[in-house]
Amino acid sequence: MTVRSTLLALALALTFHAHASSPIGVETAGHVRNPGAHTLPAGARLSAAALAAAPDAEAYMLGAALLRQRSLLPQTRLKAGLLFDLETIASQEDSPELADAAAQLARELGDLPVTGRESQLLDPRRLEASSAENRPSLEGDRLVYPGRPDTVQVVGAVVQPCRLKHQFTLDAQSYRSACPILPAASRDDLYIIQPDGKVEQLGVALWNRSAPMHLAPGAVIYVPLSATKIRAIAPDVNEDAVRFLATQVLDAPGVSY
């Protein structure tokens, strides 16, 4: 090894060590006792950030959200690609009902922010007990603890988005039936986005019907565009729409984007 390469390796090692030993700045908001900026020691885990936030009794743990700077760029690209595909579908003059549905969906999704949300357990005590979930904190992390909502939303290929009262006895298909769908909507399936950002696809037709699925307060039901109608134009648009919707965050005091 030459003197130059030795010095370069040493410089890189020192830079890495300095970065690894630097304190970590995070921010907490929503229903917490300690909102605002916090400085954590190098190597701190997410449980340390959650404990620093000190969520109060109003915090809805299932909807708690971790927002990370590293996810902003890929989510910005996801949104741009999604809107491009929807606008492409909206330009199809030979299918006006599909075009109108795509244009409406593009407007609604275009108004949503890019958040940087990553799916993550944020209950402080449960994090401490789970080494798999208790990932390292990163510089710039934001932890948001919303209040518990009392509604379920139905969005996508619907006449207009619906916000319905949450009822434990209702399954996903019952909520969808209460919100009129567009002619271009799929009659075969729908997607469920739970408040923790987890997604599941359900069959709702006679030939593929899934078992009834109950939703948590704050869940979102996405009614997809008909797969048959979009297959030759933008076959992934429904999956991309659901991925983007899963990054959204429930309303929380003191939180803006």
N, C-alpha and C positions, 0 to 999 in steps of 0.2 A: 504494500500500500504506500502511495506517495505521501509526502508531507502535506500536500494540498488536500488530498482526499481525506487524510486523517483529521486535518483541521475542520474540513467541511462536516465530517461525521460528528465531531465533537460539538460544533456549533448547533447542528440539528438536535443533538441529544440535549444540550442545554436549553434550547428553545422549547422542546417538548416538555422538559422538566418544569420550566417556568410556567408554561401554559397549564400543565397538569396540577401544579400547586397553587394556582390562582384562585381566589375566592369566586364564588358563583353568585351572580345577581339574578334574583327571580322576583316576580310580582304576583300578588294574590288579590282577588277581588270577589265581590258578591256577598253572600251571607257568611262572612268570616269576622272573627273578633279583631284580627290584625290585618286590615287591608293595606295595600301599598307595597313598597319595595322592601326586600329582605336580602341580606347577604349571608350566604351559606359557606361553610368551609369547603375547601377542595375535596372532591370525592364524595360529597354529600349525595344521598339518595333522595328519591321523590318523597319518601316518608318524612324527611326533614323539612322539605318545603311545605307539605301538607300540615305538619305539626306547627310550623311557623304561622301558617294561615289561621289555624284554630277555627275550623268551621263551626258555626253556631247551630242551635236547634232547628233553625229554618232551612238549613242547607239540604238540598236534595242530592244525596250522594250518587244516585244512579245517573244523574244528569251532569255531574261534575266534569269539567273539561280541561284537558292539558293542551295549551296552545304553544307551538314551537316554531321558532323562526326558520328552522331548516325545512319545514313543510310548506312555507309560504310560496316559494317558487314553483314546486311541482303542482300545488293546488291552483296557482294562477294559470299554469299551462293547461291543467285539466279543465278549468272553467273556459278558457279561450277555445280549446278544441271542442268542448261541448256546445258552446254557442255557435261556433262555425258549423257544426253538423246540423244543429237545429235550423240555422238560417238556410242551409242547403236544402233541407227538407221543406222549409217554408217557401222555397222558390219553385216547387214542383207544380206547374200550372195544370197538369193533368189530374191532380188529386186535391181539389180545393179544401175538402174537409181535413185531410192530413196536413196540408199547408197551414191552415188556420190554427190547428192544434199546436203545431210546432212553433209558429210565431208567438202564440200566447205563452207557451212554456219558455221560450227564449226570453221574453220580457220578464217573466216571474223569476227565473233563475238568474238573469242578468242583474237583478236588484239585490241579490244576496251577496254578502261579503266573503272574501277569502280570509279564513280565520287561522289557518295553521294547526287546526285541531288534529291530535292523534288519539286514537282510542286508548284509554288508560284508566285503571282503577285509581281513585284518589281518596278513598276513605283512609284516614291516617293510621288507624289501628290495624285495619286489614292489610295495609301496605307493609307495616312492620312485620306482620306474620307471614308474608309471602315473598320469598326471595326472588321468585320468577317475575312478579309484578313490580317489585321495588327497584326499578331501573335507576341509573344515575341521573341526577339533576343536570340540566344543561344551562349555560349562560343564556339569559333572555327568556327562560320559561315563564309562562303565565298560567296560573291555576285559577279557574273560575268555578265558583260554587253557586249555582242558581237556586231559586226557591222551587218548591214542588208545584208544578202546574196541575190544573184539573181538567185538561182538554187533550184531545187527540186531533191531529190535522190530517186531512186528505188532500193531496196535491197531485199534480201531473196532468193527465188527459181528462180533466174534469171541467165542467162548465165554468166553475170558479172554485178556488180553494175553499175548503170547509174547515171550520174549527168546531169540533163537536165535544160535548161534555163527556168526560171519561166515565165509563161504567165498567166495573170489573166483569159483569156478566156478559158483555158483548165481545164477540170475536172480530177479527180484522174484516171479514167479509160483511159483517153487519154494519160496520162503520162505512165501508165503501158503498153499500146499498143506500145509505142515507145521503150520499153526495152524488148528484147527477153526473154521469160521465159523457164524454164527447163521442161522436160516431167513430172517430179514429182510435179510440181506446182499445186496448187488449181486453178480450172477454175471457182469456185463459189464465192470467196470472196477475199478481201484484207483488209489491215489495214492502217489507216492513223495516223501518229504521227505528230501533229502540233508542231511548234517551242516552244510552252509553255509546251510541254510534255503531252498534252492531247491526248487521243487515241480514235479512232472510227473505228468500223468494218463496211465495206460496202459490200453489195451483188453486184456481177457483172455478174451473169448468167441471162438467160432469166427468170428463175423461181423465182429469189429472188432479182432482180435488185433494188438497192437503188436510190434515187433521186441524180442527179449530185451534187458532192461536190467539191467546189473550195478550193485550198490549198494556204496557206500563203507562202511567200518566206522562204526557209529553212526547209520546211516540208519533211517528209520521208514517202515513200510508202513501206510497207512490203508486199511482195508477199509470202503467206504462202505455206508450204508443203501441199499436198493433205491430208485432214482430213481422208479420207477413207483409205489411205495407211499407216497412222501412228497410227490409232485408237487403234490397239492392242499392239503397242510398246511403244509409248510415247505420249498419247493424248493431253497433255498440252504444248507441246513444242512450238507451234506457239504463244500461249498467253504469255509464259515465254520469248520468243524472243522479243516480242513487249514491254513487261514490261521493259526489259533490255535496249532496244533501246531508250525508252522514258527517260532514265536517262542520255543520252548523251548530250553534250553541244556544241553549235555552236562555231566555231573558234573565239577566242578573243585575242587581243594582251596581251602578258605578262602572259598567262595562261598555266600551264602545270600540269600533273598529276603524 
